[in-house]
């Protein structure tokens, strides 16, 4: 299936230009949400490179938790204390 060059109507585009979205639209097979790219990026917190890196770091942390690449905090503190008491 080929994507049309202008998949939204001029009226919908005017609404998006006025307030950015998101707009909830009814389709033949369900409801859809559309918005301007700048609004979407702001919602994700991707307005600056630093914020994009922060989001990527959070995603890496979540992946670490999901795959078991973490340590119990109490065990970590006990280990640190024992190393520095000697």
N, C-alpha and C positions, 0 to 999 in steps of 0.2 A: 504494500500500500504506500502510495506516495503522499507526503505531507504537503498540504496546500500552502502556497506562498503567503496567503493571508487567511489564517484559520479562524480569526475572530471578526465579527461584524464591525463596521464603523461605529455603531452606537455603543457596543461593548468597549471598543477602544477609547471612545470619548469618556466613558465612565472611569476607565482605568487611568486615563490621563488626569482626570479631576481629583480622584482620591487615592489612586495607586492600587487599591484592592486590599485584601483579597475579596474577590467576588465569587459567590456560589452560583454556578450555572447548572441547569438541568440538561442532561444529554439524553440520547436515545437509550443508553445502557447504564444510566446512573447519574449521580451528581459529581460535579467537578469544581475545582477551585482554581481561579486564575488571578495573577497579580503581576505588577511590573517587577522586573528583575531587581531594581534597586530596593524595592520594598522587601522582596524575598531575602536578599543578602543582608539587609538590616535586621530582619527577624532572626536570621541565623547568627548574627553577630560578626559578619564577615566584612565589615566596613573598612577595616585596616588590616595590613599584613600581620601585625602583632595579635590582633583578635583571631585571625584565621589560625595562627600557630597555637594559640590558647585552646581553640576548639579541637585542633588536631591532637594536642597533648591530652585533653580529656578523653578523646576517643581511644587513644593508645592506653590510657589508664583503665578504661572500662574493658578493653580487650584483655589486659593483663589479669584483671579480676575474673573475667569469664573463663580464661584458660588456666587459672590456678597459679599464675606467676606472682604470687604475693606471699607475705610473711605475717604471722601473727604479731601484732604490735607489742603485746606483753613480752613475747620471746625476744623481740628485737631490743627492747629496753633492758631486759635482764642481761642480754649479751653485751650491750654497750656499757652498762654499769660494771659488770664483772671485768671487762677489759680495762676500765679506767681506775678500778680500785687497787690493782696490783702495783 
